[in-house]
């Protein structure tokens, strides 16, 4: 039985599972041998008789690369009352996510080398999964002056974003994309026209009228998606569009890809499982930015996932203290926690209905995010770090937010019956979740 969570010296044989590794075009029942923290061998009937090792019988289960979440908020430094690197990575591990990229809207902002180093060092000390900081596009997220992009890159930031706030000034966004391109860094855009959003707090439509709440037009997202695509097209640089939520945004990205624009995008589970109707009763756990949209938008998101327009599924894990949600809807903070439900929601709402195959789901939750960030993750290649998850997609489980490892419990999915809860999670050769229990 495992007693040491951080050893990297264990030998582990995963026996007889259905291995799905889209990066290497593998989908078959086979074995995986892990030694000294890396994938040592992938093959049928690996014979290691006489070797002292941990054997995991994976018959009837799915074995995949650990998931890569390229968009989350760990709130550390500065807002540790909501979440910190230890609790956030525990929560990620329980959801089968072995690598996370954390957004820069911390206090202080991740806009310089010392903050990047702080996050990396703390993650090494207390983290349960791999943590990759994302630096800010502008200093202090103020949208006035570019951060030192080269400094952030060499400190270890994997991308830049002002997520939580749009880059309002188009010239600044252009310079950010051009500088980032020189350093081979991803620019992640929070697409929101603040003038069009105009202080709204949910989608503009029937439900906002019914509840008497100020709405946010879908144009507030689509105008900025269009702007950033046009800048990328004019400069030949790349752009990644965060948390796509509307049919119009999906179509803008789809047409841009057909023209050869270097654009990628992501969506979140809440945009393919929930609509604005979840806000009924002034449910603040359904308040997020961009807001939940309509049934038609949900269908468009699914279509975009199916045809490859939408590259990635991310959580936008956004923990908040109960007092920041237990208040008037208009005053409540935006966002939900998402680490521990993302895989289950993808399996239940995309794979079971046939929107995606399980291989396509894993690709969008591991291979593609890793590729966009330039990380050698999301694969089970021999000699690579052993980040592996094992789950049974036929086994149902009920969401209980009181059992989340996250400090915050702001989720609209309490009581939902999902499937595929990770039973084993291995990070860099260490078993961190064993039979569904965090070590």
VEXKOLFI-668776 format. One line per 3 residues: their letters; for each residue x, y, z of N, C-alpha, C. Coordinates in steps of 0.001 Angstrom, whole numbers, plus 500000, padded with zeros to 6 digits. Atoms other than C-alpha are relative to their C-alpha. Example, Ala and Ser with C-alpha at 12.3 -4.5 7.8 and 13.67 -1.06 7.14 Angstrom:
REM residues 2
as> 500890 498810 500000 512300 495500 507800 500900 501200 500000  499180 498810 499940 513670 498940 507140 499230 501090 500730
END
This chain:
REM residues 439
xxx> 500853 498800 500000 500000 500000 500000 500889 501251 500000  499207 498780 500137 501225 503514 499165 500014 500773 501319  499888 499203 498781 502535 505463 502128 500648 501353 499734
xxx> 499275 498762 500278 504629 508187 500475 499473 500620 498715  500598 499370 501172 502922 510642 498129 501042 500565 499058  498991 499381 500860 506099 512307 496841 501299 499224 500083
xxx> 498789 500791 500002 508704 509675 496143 500676 499987 498645  499509 500112 501366 509056 509390 492362 500934 498818 499806  499144 501169 500135 510955 506134 493006 499183 498731 499853
xxx> 500863 501172 500064 507960 503823 492862 500002 499390 498613  500272 500718 501235 507513 501205 490202 498524 499638 500017  501443 500219 500066 503887 500972 489087 499676 499301 498688
xxx> 500497 500675 501193 502309 498527 486663 498485 500157 499949  501437 499868 500237 498882 499465 485326 499621 498891 499030  500209 501260 500705 497460 496186 484112 498616 499925 499356
xxx> 501212 500410 500681 494838 495484 481468 498922 501039 499830  501001 498964 500224 493108 498840 481121 499885 500364 498529  500131 499464 501352 491754 500373 477940 500746 501329 499965
xxx> 499144 498814 500040 494508 502873 477229 499585 500878 498826  500366 499016 501026 493326 505961 475352 501012 501136 500055  498938 498997 500077 496225 508178 474300 499928 500655 498620
xxx> 500187 499406 501328 495087 510441 471431 501286 500556 499388  498757 499430 500537 498535 512040 471104 500805 498968 499235  499254 501076 500657 499970 508669 470080 499098 499028 499246
xxx> 500969 500823 500733 496846 507285 468370 499861 498593 500592  500168 501285 499313 496517 504525 470965 498598 499910 500591  501277 500326 499375 493157 503027 471895 499894 498483 500012
xxx> 500017 501465 499918 493541 499437 473047 500217 499563 501441  499754 500581 498688 493675 497188 476078 501477 499620 500072  498560 500234 499900 497291 497154 477186 500479 500352 501400
xxx> 499402 499706 498697 499665 497680 480126 500875 501241 499908  499056 498882 499900 501698 500677 481274 500891 499757 501209  499047 500141 498900 504844 500404 483362 500648 501352 500262
xxx> 499445 498712 499576 505989 503466 485318 501175 499737 500922  498792 500188 499188 509490 503652 486773 500711 501333 500152  499267 498769 499693 511265 506579 488462 499301 501236 499431
xxx> 500770 498811 500353 508476 508999 487632 499651 500148 498540  500272 499863 501426 508307 508354 483892 499328 498748 499458  500554 501144 500710 506470 506095 481461 501169 499187 499455
xxx> 498873 500834 500419 508920 503246 480991 499637 499092 498831  500399 500922 501067 506917 500928 478734 498487 500006 499864  501417 500174 500300 503521 500702 477061 499902 498786 499084
xxx> 500076 501195 500827 502653 497241 475749 499154 498925 500655  500860 501084 499514 500627 494068 476125 500803 498999 500815  499431 501068 499172 501399 491548 478852 501447 500278 500408
xxx> 498662 499666 499513 504414 493352 480299 500360 499041 501143  499580 501006 499019 506319 490711 482280 501085 500588 500893  499054 499424 499045 508023 492093 485388 500087 499122 501244
xxx> 499993 500957 498900 508115 488983 487505 501231 500204 500875  498898 499867 499055 510216 489356 490631 500354 501423 500360  499726 498586 499708 510224 493156 490601 499006 500496 501041
xxx> 500843 499438 498946 508875 494919 493691 499308 501245 499457  500723 498873 500586 506154 497247 492455 498547 499992 500458  501433 499875 499767 502617 498468 492900 499278 499604 498724
xxx> 500773 500431 501161 500173 496728 490563 498571 500534 500127  501374 499493 500047 496931 498472 489615 499248 499213 498937  500830 500770 500935 494373 496160 488038 498955 500940 499390
xxx> 500847 499001 500661 492616 498359 485468 499025 499368 499013  500930 500665 500903 490480 495782 483691 498619 500627 500026  501322 499391 500102 487211 497283 482454 499995 501505 500218
xxx> 499905 498556 499738 488477 500812 483120 500778 500709 498889  499317 499155 500978 489823 503675 481026 501271 500563 500631  498719 499426 499569 493467 504748 481342 500377 501079 498983
xxx> 499691 498902 500919 494323 508158 479868 501098 500885 500577  499110 498979 499441 496862 510944 480174 499254 500860 501014  500605 499058 499076 496218 513255 483103 499469 501209 499248
xxx> 500609 498855 500670 493961 516147 482126 500833 501261 500222  499272 498729 499953 495446 519589 481427 498980 501130 499953  500951 498885 499919 493369 522588 482549 500761 501299 499788
xxx> 499213 498805 500335 494733 525687 480835 499350 501303 500454  500662 498770 499553 492386 528132 482569 499358 499770 501365  500563 500119 498652 491862 528246 486329 500515 501140 500866
xxx> 499622 498970 499034 492152 530547 489329 500305 499326 501331  499601 500596 498720 494092 529400 492393 499971 501012 501146  500184 498929 498994 493702 532783 494218 501229 500235 500888
xxx> 498793 499925 499171 497257 532503 495570 501112 500573 499139  500076 499342 498695 498868 534903 496388 498833 500978 500144  500825 498866 499645 496554 537312 498141 498555 499743 500368
xxx> 501401 500279 499681 493145 535649 498350 499859 498563 500495  499952 501388 499542 493957 532461 500196 498784 499600 500827  501233 500374 499295 490672 532650 502104 499026 499302 499055
xxx> 500846 500679 500977 489030 531440 498859 500613 498667 499561  499272 501160 500516 491681 528965 497687 501482 500292 500149  498560 499815 500089 495404 528390 497800 500568 498893 499130
xxx> 499407 500957 500929 497855 526342 495781 499823 498573 500494  500164 501360 499478 497599 523347 498102 498573 499500 499803  501385 500475 500105 493798 523144 498260 499537 499948 498551
xxx> 500391 500000 501408 493376 524061 494602 500531 498789 499254  499429 501153 500705 495734 521344 493413 499464 498683 500550  500696 501180 499480 494115 518814 495752 498687 499800 499241
xxx> 501277 500058 500703 490794 519638 494112 500208 499555 498554  499699 500387 501379 492344 519354 490645 500293 498507 499911  499647 501422 500002 493805 515938 491485 498760 499130 500109
xxx> 501217 500793 499831 490412 514665 492614 499154 499979 498722  500718 499977 501269 489050 515652 489202 500770 499383 498850  499206 500610 501059 491779 513846 487283 500840 500980 499219
xxx> 499209 498958 500666 493534 517079 486343 501399 499987 500610  498633 500133 499492 497302 516635 486639 500881 501198 499676  499271 498771 500305 498406 519986 485186 499006 501148 499903
xxx> 500867 498821 500053 496848 523422 485715 500830 501227 499641  499396 498690 500287 497661 526862 484319 499128 501043 500680  500784 499095 499147 496615 529563 486776 500082 501441 499506
xxx> 500148 498643 500531 495405 533005 485739 500629 501045 500939  499176 499031 499263 497207 536187 486843 499257 500986 500882  500724 498991 499219 494399 538098 488601 500028 499669 501492
xxx> 499743 500208 498579 495911 537446 492011 500336 501350 500628  499641 498753 499308 496928 540043 494619 501299 499778 500772  499802 499206 501218 499570 541050 493663 499840 499178 498724
xxx> 500187 500598 501323 499080 540366 489969 501276 499270 499584  498837 500720 500543 501354 537846 488236 500528 500787 498798  499485 499160 501083 503132 540530 486227 501514 500181 500053
xxx> 498548 499859 499888 506784 540036 487213 500598 498676 500488  499302 501238 499666 509390 537370 487927 499781 499537 501432  500147 500494 498629 509071 537287 491758 498681 499268 500263
xxx> 501290 500659 499761 505360 536356 491644 499950 498654 499278  499923 501279 500703 505938 533681 489003 500813 499003 500821  499127 500875 499208 508749 532255 491137 499311 499543 501285
xxx> 500737 500360 498786 506596 532352 494271 499046 498845 499726  500985 501039 500319 503884 530266 492585 500689 498683 499688  499294 501230 500366 506331 527775 491111 500610 499328 501229
xxx> 499354 500570 498811 508200 527327 494391 498975 499425 500975  501019 500503 499078 505053 526973 496481 499361 498725 499450  500583 501190 500610 503642 524469 493996 500909 498787 500196
xxx> 499066 501101 499766 506785 522374 494356 499922 499497 501439  500024 500370 498580 506426 522417 498141 498692 499320 500399  501288 500486 499479 502706 521798 498625 499035 499526 498926
xxx> 500933 500329 501068 501168 521163 495205 499836 498513 499786  500313 501395 500321 499511 517892 494260 500074 499721 498510  499914 500155 501453 499670 518511 490501 500995 501032 499456
xxx> 499116 499034 500651 501833 520417 488025 499295 501353 499885  500586 498659 500035 501243 524184 488220 500827 500885 499075  499350 499129 500971 502046 526582 485376 499380 501398 500083
xxx> 500554 498643 499886 501625 530322 486011 499780 500644 498630  500266 499149 501157 500094 532606 483392 500240 501445 500435  499711 498606 499671 501459 536157 483422 498951 500941 499429
xxx> 500983 499016 500484 499427 539295 482845 500486 500673 498717  499672 499224 501199 499298 541108 479518 500453 501395 500396  499672 498626 499593 499342 544497 481234 500388 500040 501473
xxx> 499549 499851 498620 501043 545608 484411 498812 500321 500900  501079 499785 499046 498641 545349 487324 498617 499756 499447  501285 500204 500695 495869 544291 484890 499284 501321 499731
xxx> 500586 498667 500157 495333 548011 484352 499749 500374 498549  500240 499741 501403 495387 547852 480565 500704 501223 499458  499304 498767 500405 497828 550751 480313 501371 499727 499387
xxx> 498616 500229 500385 501316 549309 479887 500269 498495 499979  499691 501414 500100 502599 545934 478726 500854 499520 501159  499095 500650 499066 504069 543606 481305 501296 499657 499267
xxx> 498721 500407 500604 507667 542537 480736 499850 498552 499546  500368 501322 500498 506730 539604 478534 501202 499054 499990  498802 500833 499997 510288 538320 478117 500371 499534 501403
xxx> 499707 500340 498605 510853 538417 481877 499060 498912 500498  500981 500996 499589 507637 536464 482444 500313 498646 499363  499679 501235 500711 508622 533899 479813 501173 499276 500664
xxx> 498798 500636 499464 512077 533277 481252 499844 499611 501472  500285 500386 498615 510672 533135 484783 499187 498706 500069  500757 501247 500021 508439 530244 483721 498521 500139 499701
xxx> 501403 499849 500397 505090 531749 482698 499788 499335 498637  500243 500750 501227 503487 529683 479928 499086 500741 499026  500900 499222 500849 501097 532315 478542 499804 501355 500664
xxx> 500374 498718 499398 499846 535857 479099 498511 500243 499769  501425 499705 500069 496305 537041 479773 499670 501059 501038  500567 499118 498974 494403 539781 481563 498654 499442 500455
xxx> 501294 500639 499746 491635 537259 482276 499319 500583 501237  500784 499299 498992 488866 538707 484386 499727 501425 499561  500156 498666 500576 489318 541965 482490 500393 499929 498530
xxx> 499580 499939 501400 489440 542666 478751 501135 501003 499819  499050 498965 500420 492322 544508 477118 499220 500953 499095  500903 499081 500702 490271 547509 476063 500690 500676 498827
xxx> 499277 499230 501006 492932 549343 474067 500540 499069 498911  499652 500916 501084 493307 547648 470684 501482 500041 499655  498575 499890 500301 496819 548965 470104 500841 499230 500987
xxx> 499271 500755 498977 497995 547453 473380 499860 498499 499739  500206 501416 500299 496466 544115 472419 500854 499575 498815  499152 500327 501157 498257 544214 469074 501453 499842 500431
xxx> 498596 500084 499566 501610 544898 470734 500226 498752 500856  499879 501212 499177 500981 542105 473244 500118 498766 499119  499976 501157 500888 500302 539638 470438 501316 499928 499220
xxx> 498740 499994 500754 503391 540717 468498 501187 499634 500889  498914 500342 499072 505708 540571 471515 499923 498536 500406  500160 501389 499580 504273 537264 472669 500418 499041 498888
xxx> 499638 500843 501129 504760 535832 469192 501521 499830 499914  498536 500077 500025 508486 536647 469371 500526 499035 501064  499575 500874 498905 508731 534725 472644 499284 498648 499979
xxx> 500735 501256 500155 506512 531868 471399 499112 499740 501217  500931 500106 498880 503973 532539 474146 498559 500141 499508  501415 499930 500326 500219 532079 473999 499377 501242 500623
xxx> 500807 498891 499473 497983 535146 474364 498567 499500 500154  501360 500457 499703 494681 534261 476038 499124 501228 500243  500808 498779 499953 491971 536867 475517 498672 499785 500711
xxx> 501314 499900 499359 489083 537599 477859 499196 500983 499159  500702 499175 500985 486640 538897 475243 498721 500586 500592  501159 499308 499413 484276 541442 476748 500117 501487 499706
xxx> 500089 498556 500206 483324 544905 475560 499248 500585 501193  500602 499532 498748 482688 546660 478866 498871 500996 499764  501069 499053 500306 480607 549374 477256 498708 499301 499649
xxx> 501190 500763 500355 478239 546804 475810 499500 499159 501167  500422 500742 498806 478238 544716 478996 499244 500916 500947  500723 498914 499341 477235 547939 480728 499495 499641 501402
xxx> 500370 500292 498620 477203 546592 484272 498943 498938 500170  500994 501056 499888 474853 543698 483500 500503 498847 500850  499592 501081 499100 474864 540580 485634 499545 498617 499546
xxx> 500352 501303 500570 473343 537813 483463 499680 500210 498526  500294 499886 501423 472461 537073 479851 498771 500872 499761  501125 499145 500369 470198 539651 478225 498975 499179 499218
xxx> 501020 500809 500654 466974 537893 477338 498785 499832 500884  501250 500225 499273 463782 536429 478718 500234 499931 501503  499807 500201 498567 465224 535366 482079 500417 501279 500710
xxx> 499605 498744 499346 466855 538723 482813 498790 500914 500165  501234 499205 499902 463536 540424 482080 499100 499443 501094  500846 500673 499019 461633 537876 484177 500481 500271 501428
xxx> 499440 499800 498660 464003 538331 487135 500214 501475 500339  499799 498571 499760 464234 542100 486734 501455 500371 500190  498561 499755 499885 468019 541965 486365 500531 500592 498698
xxx> 499399 499391 501184 470183 543981 483998 500764 498951 499210  499405 501037 500827 471268 541831 481081 501274 500431 499303  498771 499794 500769 474515 541466 479129 499762 499449 498602
xxx> 500199 500438 501370 474152 541339 475358 501131 499086 499547  498982 500896 500550 475947 538552 473526 501010 500771 499159  499086 499186 500807 477463 541296 471372 501223 500440 500797
xxx> 498857 499575 499191 479692 542255 474313 501154 499008 499878  498962 501012 500236 481564 538980 473782 500424 499980 498532  499720 500231 501413 481299 538729 470020 500768 501143 499355
xxx> 499261 498855 500535 482563 542237 469266 501497 499855 500278  498586 500131 499633 485824 541533 471120 500633 498757 499380  499494 501176 500723 486179 538048 469631 500371 500405 498582
xxx> 499751 499533 501363 485907 539664 466218 501237 500897 499944  498848 499098 499994 488416 542400 467116 501311 499231 500082  498733 500699 499787 491065 539990 468345 500335 499075 498840
xxx> 499761 500791 501209 490627 537691 465358 500549 500884 498887  499547 499092 501052 491062 540667 463033 501436 500471 500256  498613 499615 499689 494224 541770 464860 500946 498846 499680
xxx> 499162 501164 500293 495636 538248 464647 500159 499807 498502  499949 500158 501453 494757 538106 460960 500895 501060 499359  499212 498909 500568 496365 541485 460232 501491 499856 500297
xxx> 498599 500075 499574 499582 540709 462108 500628 498633 499752  499477 501353 500174 499903 536993 461397 500366 499330 501308  499696 500563 498686 500113 536317 465121 498864 499094 500456
xxx> 500992 500948 499490 498208 533803 467230 499199 500607 501145  500842 499582 498884 495332 534349 469645 499180 498795 500472  500857 501040 499419 493482 532011 472011 498845 500696 500708
xxx> 501194 499359 499452 489922 533009 472878 499508 499190 501200  500431 500674 498776 488888 532183 476446 498485 499850 500043  501409 500254 499610 485529 530809 477654 498938 500471 498995
xxx> 500997 499683 501033 483486 531002 474432 498615 499532 500466  501327 500324 499451 479773 531078 475274 498838 500208 499039  501134 499683 500883 477701 532200 472264 500149 499368 498623
xxx> 499990 500518 501370 476730 530896 468844 500811 500919 499087  499266 499057 500839 478119 534067 467268 501498 499864 500142  498567 500159 499772 481534 533577 468862 500523 498731 499336
xxx> 499603 501259 500639 481690 529968 467684 500132 500189 498497  499974 499799 501454 480889 531027 464133 501144 500915 499578  498866 499120 500309 483457 533844 464191 501310 499219 499988
xxx> 498780 500811 499951 486171 531375 465215 500027 499002 498848  500083 500979 501086 484971 528788 462701 500414 500626 498665  499675 499347 501269 485164 531220 459785 501449 500481 499971
xxx> 498602 499553 499952 488517 532603 460948 500951 498839 499747  499154 501183 500233 490016 529105 461027 500002 499623 498528  500076 500306 501427 488785 528526 457477 500855 500959 499184
xxx> 499167 499019 500711 490637 531698 456430 501480 499843 500331  498606 500214 499655 493826 530436 458030 500508 500858 501130  499580 499200 498853 493861 532762 461023 500507 499071 501100
xxx> 499419 500815 498918 495987 531442 463895 499190 500213 501284  500884 499819 498844 493105 531298 466344 499615 498640 500556  500524 501156 499283 492224 528679 468945 499025 500523 501048
xxx> 500938 499546 498974 489508 528752 471575 499639 498856 500925  500395 500942 498949 488105 527033 474622 498571 500296 500418  501251 499775 499291 484811 526576 476390 500077 499265 501325
xxx> 500037 500602 498664 483806 525365 479855 498776 499091 500103  501158 500894 499865 481452 522594 481011 498681 500728 500235  501274 499326 499730 478888 525114 482240 499365 500576 498731
xxx> 500575 499462 501231 478474 526447 478700 499432 498914 499087  500696 501044 500756 477458 523034 477323 499038 499181 500871  500934 500731 499129 475384 521890 480326 498894 500882 500588
xxx> 500951 499112 499329 473537 524954 481678 499589 501150 499091  500451 498786 500688 471514 527875 480362 499646 501056 501037  500407 498901 499130 470317 531173 481776 498880 499596 500961
xxx> 501077 500460 499116 467413 529226 483297 500529 499598 501370  499405 500371 498717 469820 528100 486032 500046 501174 500971  500003 498808 499140 469705 531696 487344 498654 500221 500684
xxx> 501326 499843 499406 466031 531319 488213 500077 499827 501520  499933 500004 498545 465392 531942 491898 501188 500788 500516  498817 499182 499650 468367 534334 491864 501125 499116 500549
xxx> 498956 500956 499617 470767 531386 492086 501371 500563 499639  498710 499357 500264 474138 533086 492458 501082 499001 499599  499036 500997 500481 475962 529801 491844 499915 499785 498497
xxx> 500105 500019 501453 474802 530216 488255 500431 501340 499400  499524 498703 500498 476300 533706 487973 501467 499890 499628  498619 500070 500478 479464 533834 485878 500193 500973 498854
xxx> 499669 499064 501066 481228 535882 483248 500969 499327 499032  501281 499606 500581 480536 535429 480416 498842 499217 500614  501146 500627 499327 477034 534600 481597 499517 498755 499268
xxx> 500680 501116 500641 475107 531426 480937 499027 500541 498966  500791 499481 501118 473289 531820 477647 498716 499197 499795  501280 500625 500332 470375 530082 475858 500196 498565 499516
xxx> 499948 501360 500549 469504 526592 474631 500699 499986 498642  499380 499932 501326 470554 527651 471137 501522 500151 500113  498563 499834 499799 473963 528755 472408 500644 498699 500471
xxx> 499486 501293 499539 474441 525437 474225 500168 499057 498814  499891 500847 501189 473717 523621 470959 501165 500428 499117  498890 499493 500815 476203 525860 469150 501350 499615 500593
xxx> 498762 500415 499332 478889 525089 471724 500264 498521 499698  499836 501427 500294 478288 521366 471215 500400 499777 498538  499629 500102 501418 478441 521809 467439 501459 500395 499799
xxx> 498618 499550 500117 481722 523714 467820 500993 498997 500552  499147 501059 499460 483174 520976 469975 500080 498831 499025  500065 501163 500888 482055 518297 467531 500802 500206 498719
xxx> 499321 499787 501291 483447 519916 464371 501422 500532 500140  498612 499587 499789 486730 521005 465964 500216 501495 500065  499846 498550 499863 486044 524744 466036 500517 500349 501395
xxx> 499571 499786 498618 486422 524665 469828 501061 498952 500331  498847 500883 499823 489829 523195 470658 500047 499338 501368  499738 500442 498622 489721 522820 474440 498768 500131 500882
xxx> 500954 499855 498894 487503 522237 477443 500812 500304 501249  499304 499557 498790 488718 524092 480536 498978 500192 501109  500967 499839 498904 487188 524646 483957 499664 501451 500309
xxx> 500112 498644 499457 487691 528376 484622 499656 499931 501489  500185 500195 498553 487769 527140 488245 500165 501339 500715  500017 498657 499405 486827 530300 490168 499390 499934 501401
xxx> 500523 500131 498637 486508 529728 493932 499681 501353 500635  500385 498803 499237 484687 532316 496067 499489 499575 501373  500504 500222 498648 483917 532515 499766 498477 500051 499984
xxx> 501470 500068 499967 480289 531779 500682 499370 501385 500124  500563 498663 499830 479751 535418 501709 499994 500787 498699  499936 499303 501286 480673 536511 498170 498962 499468 499013
xxx> 501080 500552 500814 477909 534352 496741 498635 500102 500689  501238 499965 499242 475305 534453 499526 499563 501442 500216  500389 498579 499963 474085 537955 498680 499119 500293 498790
xxx> 500821 499643 501144 472005 539865 496130 500690 499591 498701  499446 500532 501238 472453 538472 492622 500934 501000 499319  499199 498999 500699 473774 541722 491172 501340 500257 500682
xxx> 498770 499742 499249 476414 541980 493917 500895 498776 500109  499230 501238 499849 477534 538348 493881 501153 499962 499010  498839 500137 500863 480948 537525 492435 499702 498974 498900
xxx> 500158 500913 501129 481182 535745 489079 500865 498756 500164  499165 501180 500104 482347 532172 488717 499582 498851 500884  500295 501222 499251 482109 528599 489962 501265 499162 500107
xxx> 498912 500973 499935 484490 525885 491105 499703 498887 498994  500258 500940 501087 484999 523291 488402 500911 498802 499899  499027 501080 500144 487951 520962 488951 499386 498607 500142
xxx> 500419 501349 499619 486073 518046 490487 498804 499477 499219  501169 500408 500776 483141 517968 488064 500240 499990 498494  499837 499786 501447 484670 518702 484643 500007 498700 499205
xxx> 499959 501257 500737 485466 515145 483553 498630 499336 500003  501318 500617 499905 482133 513820 484795 498965 500678 499123  500940 499264 500851 480205 516570 482995 500282 499730 498532
xxx> 499655 500302 501384 482110 515916 479780 499522 498622 499580  500438 501361 500301 481379 512193 479935 498481 499916 499909  501459 500103 499917 477718 512665 480865 499298 500777 498887
xxx> 500731 499111 500901 476779 515525 478532 500571 500054 498585  499415 500007 501348 479126 515003 475571 500202 498589 499470  499705 501349 500477 480207 511360 475376 498750 499128 499971
xxx> 501205 500851 499956 476986 509625 476484 499008 500325 498885  500951 499695 501087 474777 511553 473977 500619 499871 498604  499372 500162 501298 477339 511015 471187 500482 501281 499351
xxx> 499452 498751 500546 478445 514625 470758 501484 499820 499694  498593 500331 500182 482072 513515 471191 500226 498537 500331  499536 501296 499522 483785 510178 471415 500841 500233 501252
xxx> 499178 499829 498805 485694 509531 474616 501414 500417 499612  498681 499593 500474 488902 509892 472597 500038 501499 499723  500054 498568 500306 487830 513341 471386 499909 500832 501272
xxx> 500088 499275 498730 486906 514398 474911 501370 500096 500654  498674 499989 499379 490318 513391 476264 500948 500902 499223  499159 499115 500818 491979 515179 473355 499765 501463 500351
xxx> 500316 498604 499701 490161 518416 474187 500315 500375 501448  499707 499719 498594 490930 518061 477902 501453 499713 500372  498593 500282 499675 494596 517043 477630 500938 500389 498872
xxx> 499055 499788 501106 496340 517002 474245 499976 501447 499516  500084 498672 500595 495053 520278 472831 500426 501123 500944  499503 498950 499097 495526 522455 475946 501519 499976 500146
xxx> 498547 500109 499876 499061 521119 476318 500690 500553 498753  499405 499509 501253 499810 521843 472654 499941 501522 499919  500164 498547 500102 498453 525393 472820 500949 500728 500950
xxx> 499082 499389 499028 500558 526145 475915 501452 499593 499784  498635 500438 500257 503623 524388 474521 500558 499105 501089  499579 500884 498919 503742 521795 477313 500111 498565 499493
xxx> 499869 501419 500328 504975 518242 476946 499179 499190 500997  500961 500662 499123 501903 516973 478749 498867 499451 499144  501154 500489 500728 498663 515238 477808 500289 498814 499106
xxx> 499680 501177 500796 500328 512103 476437 500597 498922 500892  499417 501132 499274 501557 508692 477522 501234 499481 499267  498796 500375 500741 504759 508710 475483 501060 499446 500946
xxx> 498909 500594 499222 507619 506537 476734 501073 501060 500274  498973 499072 499485 510222 508514 478742 499441 501363 500404  500611 498765 499508 507749 511313 479483 499524 499819 501439
xxx> 500503 500043 498626 506608 512203 482992 498681 499241 500050  501174 500868 499876 503988 509736 484182 498855 500739 500679  501245 499390 499545 500779 511752 484514 498865 499173 499412
xxx> 500951 500999 500478 498005 509154 484294 498755 500014 500889  501221 500176 499205 494379 508801 485368 499271 498732 499561  500761 501223 500250 492162 505729 485614 498581 500214 500528
xxx> 501389 499807 499578 488357 505847 485715 499100 499006 499281  501009 500887 500571 485275 503781 484988 498842 500860 499501  501041 499098 500514 482929 505719 482658 498585 499477 500207
xxx> 501337 500564 499788 480040 503357 483446 499546 500116 501452  500297 499939 498573 480165 504031 487178 499503 501399 500386  500594 498716 499626 477844 506793 488393 500460 500448 501388
xxx> 499739 499428 498678 478548 509120 491288 499203 501290 500122  500820 498814 499743 476616 511968 492896 500867 501123 500542  499222 498841 499565 478138 515418 493265 499546 500438 501383
xxx> 500259 499512 498643 478379 516466 496914 501020 501091 500282  499052 498896 499886 479916 519922 497202 500652 500059 501375  499414 499971 498656 480506 519453 500931 501271 499156 500071
xxx> 498830 500868 500005 483137 516852 500029 501093 500492 499057  498969 499448 500884 485050 519036 497559 501269 500294 500793  498725 499651 499378 488735 519460 498352 500266 501502 499941
xxx> 499873 498545 500087 488480 523100 497301 499483 500659 501275  500498 499233 498861 488059 525647 500095 498595 500531 499725  501285 499410 500373 485089 527046 498180 499069 498950 499419
xxx> 501006 500998 500394 481876 525226 497347 499005 500570 498991  500941 499308 500879 480287 527560 494790 499850 499264 498664  500279 500804 501193 478988 525007 492288 498500 499832 499832
xxx> 501426 500235 500243 475558 524713 490637 499666 498527 499803  500199 501411 500341 476021 520951 490224 499770 499101 501213  500234 500816 498808 475354 519804 493790 498795 499086 499774
xxx> 501073 500962 500185 473273 516627 493607 499917 499399 498609  500000 500570 501343 473938 515981 489909 500592 498585 500032  499440 501350 500144 474542 512339 488997 500860 499973 498737
xxx> 499043 500026 501107 477654 512116 486826 500641 498622 499935  499323 501293 500107 479964 509291 485796 501501 500234 499834  498575 499936 500292 483656 508513 485505 500851 500722 501021
xxx> 499163 499363 498979 485030 509762 488806 501378 499313 500022  498675 500614 500009 488821 509229 488762 500245 499131 501237  499694 500916 498908 489811 506215 490854 501485 500029 500359
xxx> 498559 499847 499775 493578 506569 490427 500485 501215 499229  499369 498851 500644 495513 509737 489667 501479 499949 500330  498543 500088 499849 499265 509573 489114 500611 501267 499420
xxx> 499350 498763 500433 501359 512758 488886 501510 499822 500129  498544 500171 500016 505006 512506 487867 500432 498705 500692  499661 501302 499447 504982 508863 488883 499540 499759 501422
xxx> 500530 500153 498642 503387 509462 492300 498498 499762 499950  501442 500179 499861 499974 508055 493120 499499 501019 501019  500541 498980 499097 498104 511034 494580 498541 499741 500352
xxx> 501352 500464 499684 494604 509558 494397 499996 498484 499829  499972 501456 499982 494280 505874 495303 498615 499480 500344  501361 500520 499828 490889 504149 494862 499035 501108 500417
xxx> 500871 498870 499760 489217 507541 494885 500296 500820 501224  499644 499292 498757 490947 508702 498077 501283 500789 499782  498832 499138 500109 493370 511623 498112 501032 499596 501063
x> 498949 500398 499077 496692 510638 499666 500691 501224 500597
END
